[in-house]
Amino acid sequence: MSISEDIRKACEVMEKGGIILYPTDTIWGIGCDATNEEAVRRVYEIKHRADSKAMLVLIDTAAKLNYYVKEMNDVAWDLIEMADRPMTIIYDGARNLAPNLLAEDGSVGIRVTNESFSKQLCQRFRKAIVSTSANISGTPSPANFSEISEEIKQAVDYIVESRRDEKTEAKPSSIVKLSAKGVIKIIRM
């Protein structure tokens, strides 16, 4: 199957409220339409995760940040520009996303992906896509597709064909929290 056909199928599933298993710029992720509250609820269910633990979203370009974040700070643009590896930034004042996706304080983690497949997927879908590690909450994140449990594979509506054979040990992104006032707190490097 071609990459564009794979992306088209994944988008079709998400447009109908479905859940996908897909390669990201870091590790394999469970994804869905980040604006669909019911789809987000299903992802929490699949992961056996409390919905008080927020999940991050992927977008394809920093230009979309203003749509999902009420107030952008200049520090955010600098962080995105200077990042030499995938970086998730937690922003205050999230908007236009499913309410159950946000942290209790109204913040959300957003990562601008530069990896080819996930970038094309976000471009084609034209909305933020949930990206949470493809594991049951509390178990180790799979380093590649072969380490994803059957329970996860059985629970999703579509498994992307692309990049399944890669054996590289992928790593999660670094995470920083950025307050509206520009204060940076490192969560994970």
C-alpha positions as CSV (number, residue, x, y, z in Angstrom):
1,M,0.0,0.0,0.0
2,S,1.3,3.5,-0.8
3,I,2.0,6.0,1.9
4,S,-0.7,8.3,0.6
5,E,-3.3,5.5,0.5
6,D,-2.3,4.6,4.1
7,I,-2.7,8.3,5.2
8,R,-6.1,8.5,3.4
9,K,-7.4,5.4,5.2
10,A,-6.1,6.7,8.6
11,C,-7.8,10.0,8.0
12,E,-11.1,8.3,7.0
13,V,-11.1,6.4,10.2
14,M,-10.4,9.5,12.4
15,E,-13.0,11.5,10.5
16,K,-15.6,8.9,11.6
17,G,-14.4,9.1,15.2
18,G,-12.2,6.0,15.0
19,I,-8.8,5.3,16.7
20,I,-5.6,4.6,14.8
21,L,-2.2,3.2,15.7
22,Y,0.5,5.1,13.8
23,P,4.2,6.0,13.7
24,T,5.1,9.5,14.9
25,D,8.3,11.6,15.1
26,T,9.1,9.7,18.3
27,I,7.5,6.3,19.2
28,W,4.3,4.6,17.8
29,G,1.2,6.3,19.0
30,I,-2.5,5.8,19.5
31,G,-4.3,8.6,17.8
32,C,-7.6,10.2,17.1
33,D,-9.3,13.5,16.2
34,A,-8.2,15.7,19.0
35,T,-11.5,17.7,18.8
36,N,-13.7,14.6,19.2
37,E,-14.6,14.1,22.9
38,E,-15.9,10.5,22.4
39,A,-12.8,9.4,20.4
40,V,-10.6,10.9,23.1
41,R,-12.6,9.0,25.8
42,R,-12.0,5.7,23.8
43,V,-8.2,6.3,23.8
44,Y,-8.2,6.7,27.6
45,E,-10.3,3.5,27.8
46,I,-7.8,1.6,25.5
47,K,-4.9,2.7,27.6
48,H,-6.6,2.0,30.9
49,R,-5.7,5.5,31.8
50,A,-7.4,8.0,34.1
51,D,-8.8,10.9,32.1
52,S,-7.3,13.3,34.6
53,K,-4.0,12.6,32.9
54,A,-3.8,14.8,29.8
55,M,-2.6,13.5,26.4
56,L,-0.6,15.5,23.9
57,V,-1.5,16.4,20.3
58,L,0.5,16.6,17.1
59,I,0.2,19.3,14.5
60,D,2.1,19.8,11.2
61,T,3.1,23.4,11.5
62,A,3.7,26.0,14.2
63,A,1.2,28.3,12.3
64,K,-1.6,26.2,13.8
65,L,-0.6,26.9,17.4
66,N,-2.7,30.1,17.5
67,Y,-5.8,28.1,16.8
68,Y,-5.3,25.8,19.7
69,V,-3.7,28.1,22.3
70,K,-5.3,31.4,23.5
71,E,-2.1,33.3,24.1
72,M,1.2,32.5,22.4
73,N,4.4,33.6,24.0
74,D,7.5,34.6,22.0
75,V,9.5,32.1,24.0
76,A,7.4,29.3,22.4
77,W,8.5,30.3,18.9
78,D,12.1,30.3,20.0
79,L,11.9,26.9,21.6
80,I,10.3,25.4,18.5
81,E,12.9,27.0,16.2
82,M,15.8,25.9,18.4
83,A,14.7,22.3,19.1
84,D,17.1,19.8,17.6
85,R,14.9,16.8,18.5
86,P,11.1,16.3,19.0
87,M,9.9,18.6,21.8
88,T,6.4,18.7,23.3
89,I,5.5,22.1,24.8
90,I,2.7,22.3,27.4
91,Y,0.7,25.5,26.8
92,D,-1.7,27.3,29.2
93,G,-5.1,28.3,27.8
94,A,-5.9,25.5,25.3
95,R,-8.9,25.9,23.1
96,N,-10.7,24.2,20.1
97,L,-9.8,20.8,21.5
98,A,-11.9,18.1,23.2
99,P,-12.4,19.2,26.8
100,N,-11.4,15.7,28.2
101,L,-8.0,16.0,26.4
102,L,-6.9,18.9,28.5
103,A,-5.2,18.9,31.9
104,E,-7.2,20.1,34.9
105,D,-5.6,23.5,34.6
106,G,-6.7,23.9,31.0
107,S,-3.3,23.3,29.5
108,V,-2.4,21.0,26.7
109,G,0.8,19.5,25.3
110,I,1.4,20.2,21.6
111,R,4.2,19.0,19.4
112,V,4.9,20.2,15.9
113,T,6.1,17.1,14.0
114,N,8.7,17.3,11.3
115,E,8.8,13.5,10.6
116,S,7.5,12.8,7.1
117,F,4.7,10.3,7.8
118,S,3.1,12.0,10.8
119,K,3.5,15.5,9.2
120,Q,1.7,14.3,6.1
121,L,-1.0,12.7,8.2
122,C,-1.6,16.0,10.1
123,Q,-1.6,18.0,6.9
124,R,-4.2,15.7,5.3
125,F,-6.4,15.5,8.4
126,R,-6.2,19.3,8.9
127,K,-6.8,19.1,12.7
128,A,-4.7,18.2,15.7
129,I,-4.2,14.5,16.2
130,V,-4.0,12.9,19.7
131,S,-0.6,11.2,20.1
132,T,-0.1,9.1,23.2
133,S,2.2,6.1,23.5
134,A,0.9,2.8,22.2
135,N,0.9,1.0,25.6
136,I,-1.3,0.3,28.5
137,S,-0.8,3.0,31.2
138,G,1.9,2.0,33.6
139,T,3.7,-0.4,31.2
140,P,6.8,0.5,29.2
141,S,6.4,2.4,26.0
142,P,7.2,0.3,22.9
143,A,10.4,1.2,21.2
144,N,9.1,0.1,17.9
145,F,6.0,-1.6,16.3
146,S,7.0,-5.1,17.1
147,E,6.8,-4.3,20.9
148,I,3.2,-3.1,20.8
149,S,0.9,-5.5,22.7
150,E,-1.9,-7.4,21.0
151,E,-4.4,-5.8,23.4
152,I,-3.6,-2.4,21.9
153,K,-3.6,-3.7,18.3
154,Q,-7.0,-5.3,18.8
155,A,-8.5,-2.2,20.4
156,V,-7.8,0.3,17.6
157,D,-9.8,0.7,14.4
158,Y,-6.9,1.0,12.0
159,I,-3.2,0.1,12.1
160,V,-1.1,2.2,9.8
161,E,1.0,0.0,7.4
162,S,3.9,2.4,7.0
163,R,7.1,2.0,9.1
164,R,6.1,-1.3,10.8
165,D,9.4,-3.0,10.0
166,E,11.7,-0.3,11.5
167,K,13.7,-1.6,14.4
168,T,15.3,1.6,15.6
169,E,14.8,2.3,19.3
170,A,12.6,5.3,19.2
171,K,12.5,7.7,22.2
172,P,9.7,9.8,23.6
173,S,10.0,13.6,23.1
174,S,11.4,16.1,25.6
175,I,8.6,17.9,27.4
176,V,8.6,21.5,28.7
177,K,5.8,23.5,30.3
178,L,5.6,27.1,29.2
179,S,3.5,29.5,31.2
180,A,1.7,32.4,29.6
181,K,4.3,34.7,31.2
182,G,7.2,32.8,29.5
183,V,8.4,30.7,32.4
184,I,9.9,27.4,31.3
185,K,9.7,24.3,33.4
186,I,11.5,21.1,32.2
187,I,9.3,18.0,32.6
188,R,11.3,15.5,30.7
189,M,14.6,15.8,28.7
